[in-house]
Every structure is written in C-alpha cells, then in structure tokens.
Amino acid sequence: MPIPTHLLGQTRLQVSRLGLGLAALGRPGYINIGHAEDLGGVYDVAAMEAHAHAVLDAAWVAGVRYFDDARSYGRAEEFLSHGLAARAIASESVTVGSKWGYTYTADWRVDATLHERKDHSLPVLRRQIIESRRWLSAHLDLYHIHSATLESGVLDDAAVMAELARYRAEGLAIGLTLSGTRQAEVLRRAMDLRVDGSRVFDVVQATWNLLERSAEAALADAHASGVGVIVKEALANGRLTARNTDPEFAAKRRIIETVAARFQVGVDALALAAACAQPWADVVLSGAAQVDHLQSNVGALSVPWDDAADAALQALREPAAEYWQRRGRLPWN
C-alpha cells in the first residue's frame, strides 16, 4: 500500500509519514554505526551517486514523498537533484527540505580532522541558500537552520531572522533543527520569535527516539500550535538497530528484540514505529544507506502500536546528558 500523505503543520506542503534523510548518502564519512559497511569502502563520486539513486528509487517506490538534505551532507543536494531530474519528478509531487549553517569541510575523506564547520551568520545563510537553490531549484520547499542552539546565538540575530522572514514571505517554509540536551529550551525560544508580527518558523526537526525523549513535551506543544514536526535520528545513529553489539546495551537490546518479535518486524522498524506512533510527529526520517535497510524501515508503518509496547520500551530511556555524550563519541566511518 502507498504511504499516505498529509499537510506538514500549517504549511502547504504534502509529506509522507516516513521520509528519507540523505546524511549517510551524500558523503563518504558519517557517524552511523556500520556506515563504512553500507558504502563498501567505495567512495568514487559516480559510484556513490549511483548508490544514492538506488536508495532514492526504493524510497520513491515505497511511497516516500519527503526528502531531507543539507548543505553539509557532501554532495547530497547534487545527488538528489540529479535523481529527481532523471526520473522527471515534478516539484509538486514531492517535498524537499534542506538546511544551512554547516559547511562541508572533509574534502571527500573519511579520516578528515574536521568534517563540517558551523557558522550561523547572515553571510553564510545568503551564500548557502544560493547554493541550495542552484541544485534544488523549484524543488526546495523547506529551509532549516541546521542545529540551532542557544550557544550559536542564531535566534538572537535580528538580521538572520529578518532574512528568513523574507524567504518565508516569498513562499519558502522555514524551519530549524535541534540537537543536544537543550532541544526543548531552544524550541520554546524559537516558537516565541516574530518578525513584523508573524512567526518565523513553520517546522521543527528534532531528535526523538526510544533512548532520548526529553523534547517530546515541547514538540507536542509546537505541533498543537500548528508547527510541523519532523523526527530525526529515530534509530539513534544505529544504536537502535541490530548492528549495536555493545555489551553495555545488551539488556536494552533484549527488551527491544522481544517487542519487535511480537510484531514480527526488525529492531529498526520497531524503533521507527515508536516515533511514528507519537501523535505530534508529522514525518519520521529514515537514514537508510542501503536499499534493504530502507525496505526494512518501511515496515514501521505496518506495526499496530499499542500501550503494552510503549510500556515495555520505557526502560530504554537514557538521561539526555548521557545520550548526547554517547552520541558525541560515535566515530566517523
């Protein structure tokens, strides 16, 4: 069955319940567990683009109609642009989001000292939106601040907010993505922002998964106010997949495997189903870098989520500080 679509918050954008994020498809290195295995050590640009297109094709066939990109995802915007053009997918048939604020600096190397550089200044915004529009053109529907934090000061930058408001007035939906222990605080600050009496942000993209639920109350409030909500890292960068063989995770793995077995799906599909079950979640991103992983992820939509599953999986929760410390130790591979 095709994945049904619906409006994203109060925007005009039609999105599928499951989306595809391209963080692991557009560059040789990423922090997902097993990323090197997914790419097979083949980092030739043409080969990586063909690999990305195979996953994009599988997602399209499965009914995915939201694709999530960023300037810092290596050549992901380029790969997506070529894929949409090759298949003659019209802009009105798909929703594409991208992000500004990080610049890719790894020079196509997995062992780079610095993979991306963060800068939320007005000159970077103006440069990167030109770059994103060059690749995505009319397909670009939604533009996020990439990892907005209180520390970066971006929400206090009146010039940046005014520029984003101008893009919004021109028809581009505006969002922000969140990371770290203060996701909820940043979101509540962002929801209060107005330029000339109008809200700046239409959409928020935040980390939520069975290990890290600290932002859910703020996300529910944002959704109730008409803001679209996109969930990222629902698989915790691979920690909520069969690839996580960390002995310290063994007890939690047994819990999630038991519940997954009851629904006859993989651990990955169960973790995504948990996110899809949240009433405030408009889109849940798959970060699949293999066709078979994408197809397994789509199984999340067939899980008849129930209170018993939710109760059993509460034991997986981690304190936010602990979760983000563990994420920060994941190696680029």
Backbone hydrogen bonds in HBPLUS format (Angstrom, degrees):
<---DONOR---> <-ACCEPTOR-->    atom                        ^
c    i                          cat <-CA-CA->   ^        H-A-AA   ^      H-
h    n   atom  resd res      DA  || num        DHA   H-A  angle D-A-AA Bond
n    s   type  num  typ     dist DA aas  dist angle  dist       angle   num
A0006-HIS N   A0015-VAL O   2.92 MM   9  5.54 147.4  2.02 146.3 155.0     1
A0015-VAL N   A0006-HIS O   2.81 MM   9  5.54 164.4  1.83 157.8 160.2     2
A0008-LEU N   A0013-LEU O   2.86 MM   5  5.59 144.0  1.99 157.2 168.3     3
A0011-THR N   A0008-LEU O   3.03 MM   3  5.67 161.7  2.07 141.4 144.2     4
A0010-GLN N   A0226-GLY O   3.02 MM 216  5.40 122.1  2.37 168.5 152.8     5
A0284-VAL N   A0017-ARG O   2.89 MM 267  6.31 150.0  1.98 150.1 158.2     6
A0019-GLY N   A0284-VAL O   2.92 MM 265  5.90 163.2  1.95 135.3 138.8     7
A0286-SER N   A0019-GLY O   2.78 MM 267  5.98 164.5  1.80 144.5 147.4     8
A0020-LEU N   A0066-TYR O   3.00 MM  46  6.47 157.3  2.06 153.8 159.3     9
A0068-ASP N   A0020-LEU O   2.87 MM  48  6.08 164.0  1.89 151.8 153.1    10
A0021-GLY N   A0286-SER O   2.80 MM 265  5.99 171.7  1.81 166.1 168.1    11
A0022-LEU N   A0068-ASP O   2.95 MM  46  6.13 153.9  2.02 168.2 170.3    12
A0025-LEU N   A0022-LEU O   3.05 MM   3  5.08 157.8  2.10 107.1 114.2    13
A0075-ARG N   A0026-GLY O   2.78 MM  49  4.92 162.4  1.81 146.9 141.8    14
A0333-ASN N   A0030-TYR O   2.86 MM 303  5.65 161.0  1.89 146.8 148.8    15
A0035-HIS N   A0032-ASN O   3.17 MM   3  5.39 150.6  2.26 136.0 129.8    16
A0033-ILE N   A0237-ASN O   3.00 MM 204  6.31 161.9  2.03 141.7 143.4    17
A0038-ASP N   A0034-GLY O   3.04 MM   4  6.38 150.2  2.13 150.1 158.9    18
A0039-LEU N   A0035-HIS O   3.19 MM   4  6.55 149.4  2.29 150.0 156.7    19
A0040-GLY N   A0036-ALA O   2.91 MM   4  6.00 117.9  2.30 137.0 154.0    20
A0040-GLY N   A0037-GLU O   3.17 MM   3  4.87 140.7  2.33  91.6 103.1    21
A0042-VAL N   A0039-LEU O   3.11 MM   3  5.89 171.2  2.12 124.6 127.3    22
A0048-MET N   A0044-ASP O   2.85 MM   4  6.08 158.6  1.89 159.0 165.8    23
A0049-GLU N   A0045-VAL O   2.87 MM   4  6.10 152.2  1.95 150.2 158.1    24
A0050-ALA N   A0046-ALA O   3.00 MM   4  6.23 159.1  2.05 146.4 151.7    25
A0051-HIS N   A0047-ALA O   2.93 MM   4  6.14 153.7  2.00 144.0 151.7    26
A0052-ALA N   A0048-MET O   2.87 MM   4  6.08 159.8  1.91 146.9 152.1    27
A0053-HIS N   A0049-GLU O   2.90 MM   4  6.13 157.5  1.95 149.9 156.0    28
A0054-ALA N   A0050-ALA O   3.04 MM   4  6.31 145.0  2.17 142.4 151.1    29
A0055-VAL N   A0051-HIS O   3.27 MM   4  6.66 154.0  2.34 148.2 154.0    30
A0056-LEU N   A0052-ALA O   2.89 MM   4  6.17 161.6  1.92 152.9 158.8    31
A0057-ASP N   A0053-HIS O   2.81 MM   4  5.92 155.2  1.87 145.5 151.9    32
A0058-ALA N   A0054-ALA O   3.09 MM   4  6.30 159.0  2.14 141.2 146.4    33
A0059-ALA N   A0055-VAL O   2.93 MM   4  6.19 154.7  1.99 149.8 157.0    34
A0060-TRP N   A0056-LEU O   2.90 MM   4  6.13 160.5  1.93 150.4 155.6    35
A0061-VAL N   A0057-ASP O   2.91 MM   4  6.15 167.3  1.93 156.5 159.5    36
A0062-ALA N   A0058-ALA O   3.00 MM   4  6.13 146.3  2.11 139.1 148.4    37
A0064-VAL N   A0059-ALA O   2.91 MM   5  5.24 157.8  1.95 155.0 148.0    38
A0063-GLY N   A0060-TRP O   3.02 MM   3  5.17 147.6  2.13 101.6 111.8    39
A0095-THR N   A0065-ARG O   2.94 MM  30  6.14 164.9  1.97 156.2 161.2    40
A0067-PHE N   A0095-THR O   3.05 MM  28  6.52 156.5  2.10 158.2 165.7    41
A0097-GLY N   A0067-PHE O   2.97 MM  30  6.37 164.8  1.99 163.1 168.1    42
A0069-ASP N   A0097-GLY O   2.78 MM  28  5.97 155.9  1.83 143.6 152.0    43
A0073-TYR N   A0070-ALA O   3.22 MM   3  5.40 167.0  2.23 108.6 112.2    44
A0071-ARG N   A0099-LYS O   3.13 MM  28  6.07 161.9  2.16 144.9 148.2    45
A0076-ALA N   A0073-TYR O   3.06 MM   3  5.46 151.9  2.15 124.3 133.1    46
A0079-PHE N   A0075-ARG O   2.86 MM   4  6.16 163.3  1.89 157.8 162.9    47
A0080-LEU N   A0076-ALA O   2.86 MM   4  6.02 164.0  1.88 152.6 156.8    48
A0081-SER N   A0077-GLU O   2.88 MM   4  5.99 161.4  1.92 145.6 151.4    49
A0082-HIS N   A0078-GLU O   2.97 MM   4  6.21 167.3  1.99 156.2 158.8    50
A0083-GLY N   A0079-PHE O   2.95 MM   4  6.12 154.4  2.02 144.2 152.0    51
A0084-LEU N   A0080-LEU O   2.88 MM   4  6.12 162.5  1.91 159.1 162.2    52
A0085-ALA N   A0081-SER O   3.01 MM   4  6.19 161.4  2.05 149.7 155.2    53
A0086-ALA N   A0082-HIS O   2.86 MM   4  5.96 161.6  1.90 149.9 155.1    54
A0087-ARG N   A0083-GLY O   3.27 MM   4  6.36 143.1  2.41 139.0 147.2    55
A0089-ILE N   A0084-LEU O   2.99 MM   5  5.22 167.0  2.01 153.1 154.7    56
A0088-ALA N   A0085-ALA O   3.04 MM   3  4.86 160.1  2.08 101.6 107.5    57
A0093-SER N   A0090-ALA O   2.97 MM   3  5.37 159.4  2.01 113.7 120.5    58
A0141-ASP N   A0096-VAL O   2.98 MM  45  5.51 161.9  2.01 151.4 157.1    59
A0142-LEU N   A0096-VAL O   3.24 MM  46  6.46 145.4  2.37 149.3 150.4    60
A0098-SER N   A0142-LEU O   2.90 MM  44  6.36 155.0  1.96 157.2 162.1    61
A0144-HIS N   A0098-SER O   2.85 MM  46  6.23 163.5  1.88 149.6 154.3    62
A0100-TRP N   A0144-HIS O   2.98 MM  44  6.37 155.3  2.04 166.7 171.0    63
A0146-HIS N   A0100-TRP O   2.77 MM  46  5.45 156.6  1.83 173.8 165.7    64
A0119-ASP N   A0101-GLY O   2.72 MM  18  5.24 167.8  1.73 160.2 162.8    65
A0103-THR N   A0117-ARG O   2.82 MM  14  5.15 153.4  1.89 139.7 147.9    66
A0117-ARG N   A0103-THR O   2.86 MM  14  5.15 153.7  1.93 140.9 149.1    67
A0105-THR N   A0115-HIS O   2.96 MM  10  5.08 172.6  1.96 122.0 124.0    68
A0109-ARG N   A0106-ALA O   3.08 MM   3  5.45 139.2  2.26 109.3 119.9    69
A0125-LEU N   A0121-SER O   3.11 MM   4  6.47 161.7  2.14 153.1 158.4    70
A0126-ARG N   A0122-LEU O   2.97 MM   4  6.21 168.9  1.98 160.6 162.5    71
A0127-ARG N   A0123-PRO O   2.94 MM   4  6.10 152.4  2.02 143.7 151.4    72
A0128-GLN N   A0124-VAL O   2.79 MM   4  5.88 170.6  1.80 158.2 161.1    73
A0129-ILE N   A0125-LEU O   2.99 MM   4  6.04 157.7  2.04 152.9 157.5    74
A0131-GLU N   A0127-ARG O   3.16 MM   4  6.51 153.9  2.24 143.9 151.3    75
A0132-SER N   A0128-GLN O   2.81 MM   4  6.05 162.7  1.84 152.6 156.8    76
A0133-ARG N   A0129-ILE O   2.92 MM   4  5.97 161.8  1.95 142.8 148.2    77
A0134-ARG N   A0130-ILE O   2.90 MM   4  6.03 140.1  2.07 140.1 151.3    78
A0135-TRP N   A0131-GLU O   3.32 MM   4  6.67 149.8  2.42 144.7 150.2    79
A0136-LEU N   A0132-SER O   2.81 MM   4  5.92 173.4  1.81 161.4 163.1    80
A0137-SER N   A0133-ARG O   2.83 MM   4  4.52 142.6  1.97 114.2 124.1    81
A0139-HIS N   A0136-LEU O   2.84 MM   3  5.29 144.9  1.97 149.3 145.5    82
A0140-LEU N   A0137-SER O   3.19 MM   3  5.95 166.8  2.20 121.3 124.9    83
A0173-ALA N   A0141-ASP O   3.00 MM  32  6.13 153.2  2.08 163.0 156.5    84
A0143-TYR N   A0173-ALA O   2.96 MM  30  6.38 158.2  2.01 151.9 155.3    85
A0175-GLY N   A0143-TYR O   2.96 MM  32  5.90 164.6  1.99 131.2 131.6    86
A0145-ILE N   A0175-GLY O   2.93 MM  30  6.38 142.1  2.07 128.0 133.2    87
A0177-THR N   A0145-ILE O   2.88 MM  32  6.13 158.5  1.93 173.0 171.5    88
A0148-ALA N   A0177-THR O   2.83 MM  29  6.05 142.4  1.97 162.9 163.9    89
A0153-GLY N   A0150-LEU O   3.24 MM   3  5.50 144.5  2.37 102.8 112.6    90
A0156-ASP N   A0153-GLY O   3.06 MM   3  5.38 148.1  2.17 108.4 118.1    91
A0157-ASP N   A0154-VAL O   3.19 MM   3  5.15 163.6  2.21 103.8 108.4    92
A0161-MET N   A0157-ASP O   3.02 MM   4  6.33 166.3  2.04 158.9 163.1    93
A0162-ALA N   A0158-ALA O   2.91 MM   4  6.04 156.0  1.97 144.8 151.3    94
A0163-GLU N   A0159-ALA O   3.01 MM   4  6.20 151.5  2.10 141.2 148.8    95
A0164-LEU N   A0160-VAL O   2.91 MM   4  6.19 162.0  1.94 155.1 159.6    96
A0165-ALA N   A0161-MET O   2.90 MM   4  6.09 155.3  1.96 146.2 153.6    97
A0166-ARG N   A0162-ALA O   2.96 MM   4  6.21 142.6  2.10 139.6 149.5    98
A0167-TYR N   A0163-GLU O   3.06 MM   4  6.46 156.0  2.12 149.4 154.8    99
A0168-ARG N   A0164-LEU O   2.92 MM   4  6.19 154.5  1.99 148.1 155.8   100
A0169-ALA N   A0165-ALA O   2.93 MM   4  6.17 152.6  2.00 144.3 151.1   101
A0170-GLU N   A0166-ARG O   3.12 MM   4  6.39 133.3  2.34 138.0 150.3   102
A0170-GLU N   A0167-TYR O   3.08 MM   3  5.04 130.1  2.34  93.0 106.8   103
A0172-LEU N   A0167-TYR O   3.11 MM   5  5.60 162.5  2.14 146.9 141.4   104
A0171-GLY N   A0168-ARG O   2.96 MM   3  5.17 157.9  2.01 105.8 112.9   105
A0202-ASP N   A0174-ILE O   2.68 MM  28  5.44 160.8  1.71 157.4 163.7   106
A0203-VAL N   A0174-ILE O   3.28 MM  29  6.43 147.1  2.40 139.5 142.6   107
A0176-LEU N   A0203-VAL O   3.25 MM  27  6.75 135.3  2.46 136.3 146.9   108
A0205-GLN N   A0176-LEU O   2.93 MM  29  6.22 157.4  1.98 151.1 153.3   109
A0178-LEU N   A0205-GLN O   2.85 MM  27  6.31 141.9  1.99 158.4 169.7   110
A0186-VAL N   A0182-ARG O   2.98 MM   4  6.22 163.8  2.01 161.9 166.1   111
A0187-LEU N   A0183-GLN O   2.93 MM   4  6.15 162.4  1.96 155.1 160.4   112
A0188-ARG N   A0184-ALA O   3.00 MM   4  6.21 165.2  2.02 151.9 155.3   113
A0189-ARG N   A0185-GLU O   3.08 MM   4  6.26 152.8  2.16 142.3 150.0   114
A0190-ALA N   A0186-VAL O   2.87 MM   4  6.13 158.7  1.92 151.3 157.4   115
A0191-MET N   A0187-LEU O   2.90 MM   4  6.16 152.9  1.97 153.9 160.9   116
A0192-ASP N   A0189-ARG O   3.19 MM   3  5.45 143.3  2.34 102.7 112.9   117
A0193-LEU N   A0190-ALA O   3.13 MM   3  5.37 156.1  2.18 107.3 114.6   118
A0195-VAL N   A0198-SER O   2.89 MM   3  5.38 157.1  1.94 149.9 152.6   119
A0198-SER N   A0195-VAL O   3.10 MM   3  5.38 168.5  2.12 114.8 116.7   120
A0228-GLY N   A0202-ASP O   2.93 MM  26  6.32 158.1  1.98 154.4 150.6   121
A0204-VAL N   A0228-GLY O   2.85 MM  24  6.24 156.2  1.91 160.5 165.7   122
A0230-ILE N   A0204-VAL O   2.86 MM  26  6.21 161.4  1.90 157.2 162.0   123
A0206-ALA N   A0230-ILE O   2.97 MM  24  6.50 148.9  2.07 166.7 171.1   124
A0232-LYS N   A0206-ALA O   2.86 MM  26  5.73 169.9  1.87 143.2 145.3   125
A0209-ASN N   A0212-GLU O   3.12 MM   3  5.20 158.6  2.17 126.9 132.5   126
A0212-GLU N   A0209-ASN O   3.12 MM   3  5.20 119.8  2.50  98.7 113.6   127
A0318-GLU N   A0211-LEU O   2.80 MM 107  5.23 154.2  1.86 147.4 141.9   128
A0216-GLU N   A0213-ARG O   3.18 MM   3  5.72 172.7  2.18 124.9 126.8   129
A0219-LEU N   A0215-ALA O   2.95 MM   4  6.13 155.3  2.01 157.3 165.4   130
A0220-ALA N   A0216-GLU O   2.87 MM   4  6.04 154.2  1.93 148.4 154.8   131
A0221-ASP N   A0217-ALA O   3.05 MM   4  6.30 155.9  2.11 145.6 151.8   132
A0222-ALA N   A0218-ALA O   2.93 MM   4  6.15 156.2  1.98 145.4 152.1   133
A0223-HIS N   A0219-LEU O   2.93 MM   4  6.11 162.8  1.96 149.0 153.4   134
A0224-ALA N   A0220-ALA O   2.97 MM   4  6.16 157.4  2.02 145.7 152.1   135
A0225-SER N   A0221-ASP O   3.10 MM   4  6.34 132.8  2.33 139.5 151.2   136
A0225-SER N   A0222-ALA O   3.10 MM   3  5.17 133.4  2.33  96.4 109.2   137
A0227-VAL N   A0222-ALA O   3.01 MM   5  5.34 156.8  2.06 151.9 144.5   138
A0226-GLY N   A0223-HIS O   2.98 MM   3  5.21 162.7  2.01 111.3 115.8   139
A0282-ASP N   A0229-VAL O   2.92 MM  53  5.31 144.0  2.05 137.8 149.4   140
A0283-VAL N   A0229-VAL O   3.23 MM  54  6.67 151.5  2.32 150.9 155.7   141
A0231-VAL N   A0283-VAL O   2.78 MM  52  6.18 164.6  1.80 156.6 160.7   142
A0285-LEU N   A0231-VAL O   2.92 MM  54  6.06 170.1  1.93 166.2 167.9   143
A0236-ALA N   A0233-GLU O   2.98 MM   3  4.89 161.4  2.02 105.4 108.8   144
A0238-GLY N   A0235-LEU O   2.97 MM   3  5.45 131.9  2.20 112.1 124.5   145
A0240-LEU N   A0235-LEU O   3.03 MM   5  4.79 164.5  2.05 141.4 136.5   146
A0239-ARG N   A0236-ALA O   3.05 MM   3  5.20 168.3  2.07 112.7 115.6   147
A0244-ASN N   A0241-THR O   3.18 MM   3  5.92 170.6  2.19 120.5 123.4   148
A0249-PHE N   A0246-ASP O   2.83 MM   3  5.35 153.6  1.90 117.5 126.3   149
A0250-ALA N   A0247-PRO O   3.17 MM   3  5.11 161.7  2.21 103.1 108.7   150
A0253-ARG N   A0249-PHE O   2.82 MM   4  6.00 153.9  1.89 158.3 167.0   151
A0254-ARG N   A0250-ALA O   3.02 MM   4  6.29 151.3  2.11 148.4 154.5   152
A0255-ILE N   A0251-ALA O   3.33 MM   4  6.66 150.2  2.42 140.0 147.2   153
A0256-ILE N   A0252-LYS O   3.09 MM   4  6.43 168.6  2.10 157.6 158.6   154
A0257-GLU N   A0253-ARG O   2.88 MM   4  5.97 156.0  1.94 151.2 158.5   155
A0258-THR N   A0254-ARG O   3.03 MM   4  6.09 150.3  2.12 140.2 147.3   156
A0259-VAL N   A0255-ILE O   3.20 MM   4  6.55 160.8  2.24 152.0 156.0   157
A0260-ALA N   A0256-ILE O   2.91 MM   4  6.04 160.5  1.94 146.4 152.6   158
A0261-ALA N   A0257-GLU O   2.90 MM   4  6.00 153.1  1.98 143.8 150.6   159
A0262-ARG N   A0258-THR O   3.25 MM   4  6.53 145.6  2.37 138.9 147.2   160
A0262-ARG N   A0259-VAL O   3.12 MM   3  5.18 122.1  2.47  95.6 109.9   161
A0263-PHE N   A0259-VAL O   3.32 MM   4  6.73 145.9  2.45 145.1 153.2   162
A0263-PHE N   A0260-ALA O   3.14 MM   3  5.27 124.3  2.46  97.4 110.9   163
A0264-GLN N   A0260-ALA O   2.87 MM   4  5.96 109.7  2.37 136.6 155.6   164
A0265-VAL N   A0260-ALA O   3.10 MM   5  5.37 167.4  2.12 141.9 145.4   165
A0264-GLN N   A0261-ALA O   3.11 MM   3  4.68 147.1  2.22  91.8 101.8   166
A0270-LEU N   A0266-GLY O   3.05 MM   4  6.35 156.7  2.11 151.9 158.7   167
A0271-ALA N   A0267-VAL O   2.99 MM   4  6.23 162.0  2.02 153.6 157.8   168
A0272-LEU N   A0268-ASP O   3.03 MM   4  6.30 157.9  2.08 151.0 156.9   169
A0273-ALA N   A0269-ALA O   2.81 MM   4  5.95 149.6  1.90 143.0 152.3   170
A0274-ALA N   A0270-LEU O   2.94 MM   4  6.23 146.8  2.05 148.3 156.4   171
A0276-CYS N   A0272-LEU O   2.89 MM   4  6.21 161.4  1.92 152.2 157.9   172
A0277-ALA N   A0273-ALA O   2.89 MM   4  6.01 135.6  2.09 142.8 154.0   173
A0278-GLN N   A0275-ALA O   3.09 MM   3  5.53 160.6  2.13 111.9 118.0   174
A0281-ALA N   A0278-GLN O   3.06 MM   3  5.50 169.3  2.07 121.0 124.5   175
A0294-LEU N   A0290-GLN O   3.02 MM   4  6.33 157.3  2.07 152.1 158.2   176
A0295-GLN N   A0291-VAL O   2.97 MM   4  6.25 161.0  2.00 153.6 158.5   177
A0296-SER N   A0292-ASP O   2.97 MM   4  6.14 148.7  2.07 138.6 147.0   178
A0297-ASN N   A0293-HIS O   2.82 MM   4  6.05 156.0  1.88 149.0 156.0   179
A0298-VAL N   A0294-LEU O   3.03 MM   4  6.31 151.4  2.11 149.8 156.3   180
A0299-GLY N   A0296-SER O   3.03 MM   3  5.37 144.3  2.16 105.6 116.2   181
A0300-ALA N   A0297-ASN O   2.93 MM   3  5.80 169.1  1.94 125.1 128.7   182
A0301-LEU N   A0298-VAL O   3.10 MM   3  5.98 157.6  2.15 125.0 128.0   183
A0302-SER N   A0299-GLY O   3.10 MM   3  5.53 160.6  2.14 112.0 118.2   184
A0303-VAL N   A0300-ALA O   3.24 MM   3  5.51 166.9  2.26 110.1 113.9   185
A0305-TRP N   A0303-VAL O   2.96 MM   2  5.58 128.1  2.24 108.1  92.7   186
A0310-ASP N   A0306-ASP O   3.24 MM   4  6.60 164.0  2.26 151.4 155.6   187
A0311-ALA N   A0307-ASP O   2.89 MM   4  6.05 160.0  1.93 149.4 154.8   188
A0312-ALA N   A0308-ALA O   3.03 MM   4  6.18 162.2  2.06 146.8 151.3   189
A0313-LEU N   A0309-ALA O   3.05 MM   4  6.18 151.7  2.13 149.2 156.5   190
A0314-GLN N   A0311-ALA O   3.38 MM   3  5.43 156.8  2.44 100.3 106.9   191
A0316-LEU N   A0313-LEU O   3.05 MM   3  5.62 166.8  2.07 116.4 120.7   192
A0317-ARG N   A0314-GLN O   3.22 MM   3  5.85 164.9  2.24 118.1 122.1   193
A0322-GLU N   A0319-PRO O   3.01 MM   3  5.32 116.3  2.43 105.5 120.7   194
A0323-TYR N   A0319-PRO O   2.94 MM   4  6.24 163.7  1.97 160.6 165.9   195
A0324-TRP N   A0320-ALA O   2.98 MM   4  6.20 172.1  1.98 161.0 161.3   196
A0325-GLN N   A0321-ALA O   3.03 MM   4  6.13 145.7  2.15 140.9 150.3   197
A0326-ARG N   A0322-GLU O   3.02 MM   4  6.26 159.4  2.06 151.3 156.1   198
A0327-ARG N   A0323-TYR O   2.92 MM   4  6.25 159.4  1.96 151.4 157.9   199
A0328-GLY N   A0324-TRP O   2.99 MM   4  6.03 153.5  2.06 137.4 144.3   200
A0329-ARG N   A0326-ARG O   3.06 MM   3  5.26 146.8  2.17 102.3 112.4   201
A0330-LEU N   A0327-ARG O   3.09 MM   3  5.42 163.4  2.12 112.0 117.3   202
